[in-house]
Amino acid sequence: MKKIICLLVAGAMGLMLAGCGGDAAVEELDKNDTEKAEAKTANASSKEEKPEEEAKEEDIWTYYNDAKWSGDYNGLKMEIQKAVVTDKAPTMEDENAETSAVGVKFKMENTTDGKFTFYPDQAVLVTSTGEQIDMPDMWVSDSIGGEIDKGVIKEGNIIWYLERGHAEDIEWIKMEFGGHQGGDDDYDSERKEYEIELQLK
């Protein structure tokens, strides 16, 4: 009888110890899973942060936010909001190649009931480094020129590729473009010419 009781007590203790061992194992797994989950969360959040960091690192432009201009031609409000330059612009032929470029952010708003026709996206660019570019790059620039009907707002980026480079050395740029009041086919309207100089440095 004593043997049976001893065996039962030993068996019960064995089960208790096994249970404790099981609890410890579960706790260890939970701990490992928690650590893995935290590690995954940390990795995921670092991956989410990386694109923003990489975007900042990959920003090839130097911004001149104070290079501004505004004008009002009979109710057509125009403004240059900023200028940018880079010596690392990808080319259309080879995106691994780099070239120099200048750009401006341009906006027009027709506050009248009539029409205007202007082409800032065909402006001639002159730089302090001695370049004259007769036309922006039409592939990378926004098409904002042409007829502007009543209440219309047009805005976008105008980009010129330089021929001799050294965009970062530019101290000032000058834009020359024109247009007239009235529709595109209103050939008798008086033409308005703009020559805008922006100081970068």
NULUM-380419 format. One record per residue (C-alpha): x, y, z; residue number from 1; residue in three letters. Coordinates in Angstrom, 3 decimals. Last residue first. Layout:
<recs>
<rec X="X" Y="Y" Z="Z" k="NUM" r="ALA"/>
...
</recs>
This chain:
<recs>
<rec X="22.642" Y="84.350" Z="-54.606" k="201" r="LYS"/>
<rec X="19.558" Y="83.425" Z="-56.659" k="200" r="LEU"/>
<rec X="18.533" Y="86.838" Z="-57.988" k="199" r="GLN"/>
<rec X="15.634" Y="86.540" Z="-60.421" k="198" r="LEU"/>
<rec X="15.389" Y="88.646" Z="-63.563" k="197" r="GLU"/>
<rec X="12.091" Y="88.815" Z="-65.445" k="196" r="ILE"/>
<rec X="11.795" Y="90.050" Z="-69.022" k="195" r="GLU"/>
<rec X="8.126" Y="90.057" Z="-69.976" k="194" r="TYR"/>
<rec X="6.568" Y="91.029" Z="-73.314" k="193" r="GLU"/>
<rec X="2.937" Y="92.051" Z="-73.809" k="192" r="LYS"/>
<rec X="1.481" Y="91.922" Z="-77.332" k="191" r="ARG"/>
<rec X="-1.353" Y="94.237" Z="-78.332" k="190" r="GLU"/>
<rec X="-4.302" Y="92.264" Z="-79.637" k="189" r="SER"/>
<rec X="-4.795" Y="92.061" Z="-83.427" k="188" r="ASP"/>
<rec X="-3.966" Y="88.331" Z="-83.613" k="187" r="TYR"/>
<rec X="-6.900" Y="87.144" Z="-81.471" k="186" r="ASP"/>
<rec X="-6.492" Y="83.499" Z="-82.530" k="185" r="ASP"/>
<rec X="-5.176" Y="82.333" Z="-79.140" k="184" r="ASP"/>
<rec X="-7.880" Y="84.204" Z="-77.281" k="183" r="GLY"/>
<rec X="-7.642" Y="87.662" Z="-75.778" k="182" r="GLY"/>
<rec X="-5.013" Y="89.633" Z="-73.902" k="181" r="GLN"/>
<rec X="-1.526" Y="88.978" Z="-75.193" k="180" r="HIS"/>
<rec X="1.587" Y="86.895" Z="-74.752" k="179" r="GLY"/>
<rec X="5.276" Y="87.059" Z="-74.007" k="178" r="GLY"/>
<rec X="8.357" Y="85.347" Z="-72.655" k="177" r="PHE"/>
<rec X="11.852" Y="86.200" Z="-71.372" k="176" r="GLU"/>
<rec X="13.263" Y="84.664" Z="-68.182" k="175" r="MET"/>
<rec X="16.467" Y="85.876" Z="-66.524" k="174" r="LYS"/>
<rec X="18.633" Y="83.959" Z="-64.076" k="173" r="ILE"/>
<rec X="20.944" Y="85.083" Z="-61.292" k="172" r="TRP"/>
<rec X="23.939" Y="83.801" Z="-59.314" k="171" r="GLU"/>
<rec X="24.535" Y="80.563" Z="-61.218" k="170" r="ILE"/>
<rec X="27.469" Y="78.517" Z="-59.900" k="169" r="ASP"/>
<rec X="25.285" Y="75.537" Z="-58.892" k="168" r="GLU"/>
<rec X="24.149" Y="75.255" Z="-62.514" k="167" r="ALA"/>
<rec X="27.711" Y="74.461" Z="-63.622" k="166" r="HIS"/>
<rec X="26.717" Y="72.992" Z="-66.992" k="165" r="GLY"/>
<rec X="27.759" Y="74.088" Z="-70.475" k="164" r="ARG"/>
<rec X="24.601" Y="73.204" Z="-72.389" k="163" r="GLU"/>
<rec X="22.034" Y="73.720" Z="-69.646" k="162" r="LEU"/>
<rec X="18.736" Y="71.833" Z="-69.512" k="161" r="TYR"/>
<rec X="15.765" Y="74.140" Z="-68.932" k="160" r="TRP"/>
<rec X="12.818" Y="73.169" Z="-66.700" k="159" r="ILE"/>
<rec X="9.408" Y="74.840" Z="-66.223" k="158" r="ILE"/>
<rec X="7.388" Y="73.494" Z="-63.303" k="157" r="ASN"/>
<rec X="3.630" Y="73.889" Z="-62.971" k="156" r="GLY"/>
<rec X="0.651" Y="76.167" Z="-62.574" k="155" r="GLU"/>
<rec X="-2.469" Y="77.086" Z="-64.492" k="154" r="LYS"/>
<rec X="-5.508" Y="78.635" Z="-62.819" k="153" r="ILE"/>
<rec X="-8.645" Y="79.285" Z="-64.889" k="152" r="VAL"/>
<rec X="-11.322" Y="81.755" Z="-63.743" k="151" r="GLY"/>
<rec X="-11.909" Y="83.036" Z="-67.271" k="150" r="LYS"/>
<rec X="-10.043" Y="81.164" Z="-70.021" k="149" r="ASP"/>
<rec X="-6.265" Y="80.873" Z="-70.313" k="148" r="ILE"/>
<rec X="-5.084" Y="80.138" Z="-73.856" k="147" r="GLU"/>
<rec X="-1.581" Y="78.820" Z="-74.274" k="146" r="GLY"/>
<rec X="1.118" Y="77.925" Z="-71.795" k="145" r="GLY"/>
<rec X="0.994" Y="75.572" Z="-68.807" k="144" r="ILE"/>
<rec X="2.516" Y="72.408" Z="-70.266" k="143" r="SER"/>
<rec X="4.605" Y="71.108" Z="-67.377" k="142" r="ASP"/>
<rec X="8.307" Y="70.743" Z="-68.126" k="141" r="SER"/>
<rec X="10.034" Y="67.345" Z="-68.400" k="140" r="VAL"/>
<rec X="9.355" Y="66.544" Z="-72.057" k="139" r="TRP"/>
<rec X="9.137" Y="70.175" Z="-73.250" k="138" r="MET"/>
<rec X="12.686" Y="71.029" Z="-72.179" k="137" r="ASP"/>
<rec X="12.626" Y="74.802" Z="-71.927" k="136" r="PRO"/>
<rec X="13.362" Y="76.823" Z="-75.095" k="135" r="MET"/>
<rec X="15.927" Y="79.383" Z="-76.235" k="134" r="ASP"/>
<rec X="18.615" Y="78.557" Z="-73.682" k="133" r="ILE"/>
<rec X="21.065" Y="81.432" Z="-73.259" k="132" r="GLN"/>
<rec X="24.143" Y="80.674" Z="-71.198" k="131" r="GLU"/>
<rec X="26.730" Y="83.104" Z="-69.843" k="130" r="GLY"/>
<rec X="27.175" Y="81.967" Z="-66.232" k="129" r="THR"/>
<rec X="24.772" Y="84.680" Z="-65.016" k="128" r="SER"/>
<rec X="22.009" Y="82.788" Z="-66.808" k="127" r="THR"/>
<rec X="19.594" Y="83.602" Z="-69.665" k="126" r="VAL"/>
<rec X="16.448" Y="81.511" Z="-70.190" k="125" r="LEU"/>
<rec X="14.072" Y="81.994" Z="-73.130" k="124" r="VAL"/>
<rec X="10.473" Y="81.226" Z="-72.232" k="123" r="ALA"/>
<rec X="8.364" Y="78.585" Z="-73.998" k="122" r="GLN"/>
<rec X="6.599" Y="77.381" Z="-70.816" k="121" r="ASP"/>
<rec X="5.863" Y="81.044" Z="-70.031" k="120" r="PRO"/>
<rec X="3.520" Y="81.023" Z="-73.051" k="119" r="TYR"/>
<rec X="0.660" Y="83.489" Z="-72.669" k="118" r="PHE"/>
<rec X="-2.833" Y="83.801" Z="-74.184" k="117" r="THR"/>
<rec X="-5.487" Y="85.618" Z="-72.197" k="116" r="PHE"/>
<rec X="-9.287" Y="85.294" Z="-72.106" k="115" r="LYS"/>
<rec X="-12.136" Y="87.380" Z="-70.703" k="114" r="GLY"/>
<rec X="-14.291" Y="87.224" Z="-67.571" k="113" r="ASP"/>
<rec X="-11.380" Y="88.333" Z="-65.388" k="112" r="THR"/>
<rec X="-9.342" Y="86.792" Z="-62.537" k="111" r="THR"/>
<rec X="-7.195" Y="84.639" Z="-64.849" k="110" r="ASN"/>
<rec X="-4.627" Y="82.913" Z="-62.659" k="109" r="GLU"/>
<rec X="-1.064" Y="82.039" Z="-63.668" k="108" r="MET"/>
<rec X="1.544" Y="80.068" Z="-61.666" k="107" r="LYS"/>
<rec X="5.201" Y="79.221" Z="-62.293" k="106" r="PHE"/>
<rec X="7.638" Y="77.027" Z="-60.326" k="105" r="LYS"/>
<rec X="11.074" Y="77.641" Z="-61.868" k="104" r="VAL"/>
<rec X="13.795" Y="75.316" Z="-63.138" k="103" r="GLY"/>
<rec X="17.478" Y="75.172" Z="-64.006" k="102" r="VAL"/>
<rec X="19.343" Y="72.081" Z="-65.197" k="101" r="ALA"/>
<rec X="22.780" Y="70.503" Z="-65.324" k="100" r="SER"/>
<rec X="23.431" Y="66.994" Z="-66.627" k="99" r="THR"/>
<rec X="23.813" Y="63.500" Z="-65.239" k="98" r="GLU"/>
<rec X="23.958" Y="60.124" Z="-66.969" k="97" r="ALA"/>
<rec X="22.256" Y="57.127" Z="-65.372" k="96" r="ASN"/>
<rec X="18.904" Y="58.192" Z="-66.857" k="95" r="GLU"/>
<rec X="20.395" Y="57.929" Z="-70.348" k="94" r="ASP"/>
<rec X="18.676" Y="59.552" Z="-73.340" k="93" r="GLU"/>
<rec X="16.235" Y="61.709" Z="-71.351" k="92" r="MET"/>
<rec X="19.043" Y="62.956" Z="-69.105" k="91" r="THR"/>
<rec X="19.078" Y="62.617" Z="-65.322" k="90" r="PRO"/>
<rec X="19.588" Y="65.920" Z="-63.447" k="89" r="ALA"/>
<rec X="22.695" Y="65.995" Z="-61.258" k="88" r="LYS"/>
<rec X="24.090" Y="69.520" Z="-61.682" k="87" r="ASP"/>
<rec X="21.004" Y="71.051" Z="-60.122" k="86" r="THR"/>
<rec X="19.112" Y="74.341" Z="-59.917" k="85" r="VAL"/>
<rec X="15.779" Y="75.505" Z="-58.492" k="84" r="VAL"/>
<rec X="13.719" Y="78.711" Z="-58.598" k="83" r="ALA"/>
<rec X="10.712" Y="79.674" Z="-56.502" k="82" r="LYS"/>
<rec X="7.108" Y="80.937" Z="-56.602" k="81" r="GLN"/>
<rec X="7.194" Y="82.705" Z="-59.956" k="80" r="ILE"/>
<rec X="3.928" Y="84.588" Z="-60.223" k="79" r="GLU"/>
<rec X="1.287" Y="85.636" Z="-62.684" k="78" r="MET"/>
<rec X="-2.072" Y="87.318" Z="-62.164" k="77" r="LYS"/>
<rec X="-4.065" Y="87.953" Z="-65.326" k="76" r="LEU"/>
<rec X="-6.359" Y="90.832" Z="-64.356" k="75" r="GLY"/>
<rec X="-5.081" Y="93.474" Z="-66.769" k="74" r="ASN"/>
<rec X="-1.520" Y="92.107" Z="-66.525" k="73" r="TYR"/>
<rec X="-0.719" Y="91.503" Z="-62.849" k="72" r="ASP"/>
<rec X="2.820" Y="90.548" Z="-61.878" k="71" r="GLY"/>
<rec X="4.699" Y="88.485" Z="-59.327" k="70" r="SER"/>
<rec X="8.312" Y="87.463" Z="-58.850" k="69" r="TRP"/>
<rec X="10.161" Y="85.174" Z="-56.482" k="68" r="LYS"/>
<rec X="13.709" Y="83.932" Z="-55.907" k="67" r="ALA"/>
<rec X="13.300" Y="83.711" Z="-52.119" k="66" r="ASP"/>
<rec X="12.625" Y="79.957" Z="-52.255" k="65" r="ASN"/>
<rec X="15.942" Y="79.252" Z="-53.965" k="64" r="TYR"/>
<rec X="16.028" Y="75.456" Z="-53.848" k="63" r="TYR"/>
<rec X="19.027" Y="73.265" Z="-54.694" k="62" r="THR"/>
<rec X="17.735" Y="70.156" Z="-56.440" k="61" r="TRP"/>
<rec X="19.047" Y="66.565" Z="-56.378" k="60" r="ILE"/>
<rec X="16.640" Y="65.244" Z="-53.761" k="59" r="ASP"/>
<rec X="17.926" Y="61.656" Z="-53.408" k="58" r="GLU"/>
<rec X="18.953" Y="62.092" Z="-49.768" k="57" r="GLU"/>
<rec X="15.558" Y="63.485" Z="-48.837" k="56" r="LYS"/>
<rec X="13.800" Y="60.711" Z="-50.725" k="55" r="ALA"/>
<rec X="16.102" Y="58.190" Z="-49.047" k="54" r="GLU"/>
<rec X="15.121" Y="59.518" Z="-45.627" k="53" r="GLU"/>
<rec X="11.429" Y="59.420" Z="-46.568" k="52" r="GLU"/>
<rec X="11.841" Y="55.926" Z="-48.067" k="51" r="PRO"/>
<rec X="13.721" Y="54.825" Z="-44.941" k="50" r="LYS"/>
<rec X="11.091" Y="55.780" Z="-42.378" k="49" r="GLU"/>
<rec X="8.636" Y="53.073" Z="-43.456" k="48" r="GLU"/>
<rec X="11.440" Y="50.509" Z="-43.513" k="47" r="LYS"/>
<rec X="12.443" Y="51.612" Z="-40.011" k="46" r="SER"/>
<rec X="8.819" Y="51.166" Z="-38.937" k="45" r="SER"/>
<rec X="8.717" Y="47.676" Z="-40.408" k="44" r="ALA"/>
<rec X="12.036" Y="46.714" Z="-38.840" k="43" r="ASN"/>
<rec X="10.915" Y="47.948" Z="-35.410" k="42" r="ALA"/>
<rec X="7.619" Y="46.108" Z="-35.775" k="41" r="THR"/>
<rec X="9.451" Y="42.946" Z="-36.833" k="40" r="LYS"/>
<rec X="11.822" Y="43.262" Z="-33.863" k="39" r="ALA"/>
<rec X="8.889" Y="43.820" Z="-31.514" k="38" r="GLU"/>
<rec X="7.149" Y="40.742" Z="-32.950" k="37" r="ALA"/>
<rec X="10.348" Y="38.717" Z="-32.619" k="36" r="LYS"/>
<rec X="10.790" Y="39.863" Z="-29.023" k="35" r="GLU"/>
<rec X="7.157" Y="39.061" Z="-28.286" k="34" r="THR"/>
<rec X="7.497" Y="35.682" Z="-29.993" k="33" r="ASP"/>
<rec X="10.646" Y="34.947" Z="-27.967" k="32" r="ASN"/>
<rec X="8.917" Y="35.918" Z="-24.712" k="31" r="LYS"/>
<rec X="5.851" Y="33.927" Z="-25.630" k="30" r="ASP"/>
<rec X="8.077" Y="30.968" Z="-26.462" k="29" r="LEU"/>
<rec X="9.898" Y="31.358" Z="-23.139" k="28" r="GLU"/>
<rec X="6.592" Y="31.649" Z="-21.262" k="27" r="GLU"/>
<rec X="5.354" Y="28.536" Z="-23.029" k="26" r="VAL"/>
<rec X="8.544" Y="26.688" Z="-22.038" k="25" r="ALA"/>
<rec X="8.226" Y="27.881" Z="-18.449" k="24" r="ALA"/>
<rec X="4.612" Y="26.747" Z="-18.342" k="23" r="ASP"/>
<rec X="5.604" Y="23.382" Z="-19.774" k="22" r="GLY"/>
<rec X="8.343" Y="22.992" Z="-17.187" k="21" r="GLY"/>
<rec X="5.875" Y="23.853" Z="-14.497" k="20" r="CYS"/>
<rec X="3.464" Y="21.286" Z="-15.894" k="19" r="GLY"/>
<rec X="6.247" Y="18.713" Z="-16.106" k="18" r="ALA"/>
<rec X="7.104" Y="19.480" Z="-12.505" k="17" r="LEU"/>
<rec X="3.468" Y="19.104" Z="-11.506" k="16" r="MET"/>
<rec X="3.140" Y="15.877" Z="-13.490" k="15" r="LEU"/>
<rec X="6.264" Y="14.470" Z="-11.846" k="14" r="GLY"/>
<rec X="4.968" Y="15.494" Z="-8.459" k="13" r="MET"/>
<rec X="1.714" Y="13.650" Z="-9.132" k="12" r="ALA"/>
<rec X="3.611" Y="10.558" Z="-10.309" k="11" r="GLY"/>
<rec X="5.862" Y="10.591" Z="-7.238" k="10" r="ALA"/>
<rec X="2.807" Y="10.960" Z="-4.974" k="9" r="VAL"/>
<rec X="1.036" Y="8.103" Z="-6.784" k="8" r="LEU"/>
<rec X="4.153" Y="5.900" Z="-6.649" k="7" r="LEU"/>
<rec X="4.609" Y="6.581" Z="-2.954" k="6" r="CYS"/>
<rec X="0.944" Y="5.793" Z="-2.296" k="5" r="ILE"/>
<rec X="1.271" Y="2.519" Z="-4.243" k="4" r="ILE"/>
<rec X="4.442" Y="1.592" Z="-2.401" k="3" r="LYS"/>
<rec X="2.815" Y="2.327" Z="0.958" k="2" r="LYS"/>
<rec X="0.000" Y="0.000" Z="0.000" k="1" r="MET"/>
</recs>
